[in-house]
Every structure is written in C-alpha cells, then in structure tokens.
Amino acid sequence: MSKPSATRAVLHVCTRETIRPLRDHVLRLKGFEVDSALTYKEALDMFWARAYDLVLIDVEGDSGIGGAEKLCSEIKSAQPEQLVAFVCNWRVANLTDCPDEIVRTEFDPAAFAEGVQAIVPPAQTN
C-alpha cells in the first residue's frame, strides 16, 4: 500500500446515492482527493488498494450503526493507525465508540467540510 498523497486522500463510504455525490463534491471543492464507495464491500476493496488519510463512513441513523461499526472494526483491526471518522447526527454519535472522530451533521455542507478539515488539516508546505 502506498503512502497518502499531499492532497489529503479520503475514502468516503456512503450508501445513500443522493447524498454521496454531494458530499464528494464538497470535499473536492475543499481540496481533498476523494474516492467513494456505495457499499461496505466496495469500501474494503478500495481501502486495500491504496492508502488514505481518512476513511469517512456515513452512518444512516440507528439502523446504520452496526454496519458502520463492523467496517470500522475491520479497518482498525487491520491497520490500527488508520484514521476513521463517522458522519452522523448527535444521537448516533453517542451510541458508538469505534471511530477516532465524529463529524456531526444533518447535512450542512459548510459544517461537513469544516468537520473533515479539522480532522485532516491541509498539509504544511515549507
């Protein structure tokens, strides 16, 4: 697996077809290199294919916690140093402990981008 690029590579995992492209676009506008997956299996395949600065997993309410935690656990078991964050509402954020970070949002694009940038700040150039 190669090292993450200077452009801050994010693997965005979102099973909601209408939201995923919007979030991908917001992240790209903020300078992130984004690969996105619609399924957890596809996400794992992509994860094994290259290195990411952040794996960002969308959690769709209480019903999505189990699948998101399973994916997070598989990633963290294989590579404990991998940074993983969940995108979810405040209530869901209190029900899980697997990810390193939580981006709390009801889909406010600015808040979403700011949350991700706080987790993976721009690379410092000398």
N, C-alpha and C positions, 0 to 999 in steps of 0.2 A: 504494500500500500504506500502511495506517495504522500509527501507532506502537504498540508493545506497550502493553498496559494495565498499571495499577499492580498488578494481581493476579498478575503473572508468568505469561504465556501460554506453554504448552508444546505443541508438536506431537509427539505420541508415535506412533512408527511401529513396529508390532509385527505380524508376520504370523502369530503364534500366537494363535488365537482364545481359548484358555483362559487365557492369561496377560494379554493386553491389557486386559480389563476390570478385572482385579485391580490391575494397576499404575495404570490410570487412577484407580481409586477411592482408592488410597493417595495419589496426587498431589493429588487433590481434597481429601482429608482434611487435607493439609498446606497448603492454601490456594492451590494452583495452579489456573489455568483451563486445562483440558485439551481439546484436540481430538485425536482419534486416528484413525489410518489402518491398514487391514489390508493394503494393497498399496503399493508404491513409487509407482505411478502416482497413486493416490488421494492419497498424501502430497504429491507435487509439485503437484497441483491445489490442495490446501489451503494449501500454502506460498505459492503465488502469490496466493491470495485474501486473505491478511491477514499481519500481522507477528507474529512470535513471539520471545519472549526466548530460547527454547531449542528446537532440534529434537533430539529424543531418539530414536535409532534402535536398536532391538533387533537384536543380531547372534546368530543361532542357530548357534553352533559354527563350525568352519572353513568349512563349506559356505555360510554366510551372509555371509562377509566380502566377497566380490566384489560382491554386490548392494548391501550397505550402503555400501561404499566408492564405488560408482558414484553412489548417491543423494547421499552426502556431497559428492562432487566436483561434481555438478551444482549443488547448493545453493551451495557455496563459490565456484564459478566465477561464478555469477550475482550473489551477494551475499557478498563476502569477509568482511564484518563479522558475518555471521550465526553465532551460537554453535551448534555442533553437538557432540553427545556420543553415544557408543556405549554401550549396556548390554551387557556381555559378561563372560565369565569371564576369569581372569587370562591364560591361554594365548592366547586370541584377542586380547586387548589388546596383547600383544607382537608381533603379526603385522600391525598396521595403523598408519598414521600420518596418516590423513585428519582424524579429528575433533579438535576442540580439547580435549576432555576424554573420559575413560573412567569410567563407573560400573561398577565390578567387583562382580558379584553372582551368586550362584547362586539367586536369589530369596529373599532375606531382606528382607521388606517394610521393616523399620526401616532397614537398611543402604541399600536402594534410595532411600528418601525422604531420608536424610541425605546421600547422594551427590548427589542432584539439588539439594537445598538448598545444598550447598557450592558448586555451580556457579552457581546463580541465587538468591542470598540475598534475603530479604524486602526490599521497598522501605523505605527510611528515611523516616519521617514527621517533619516539623519542627514 
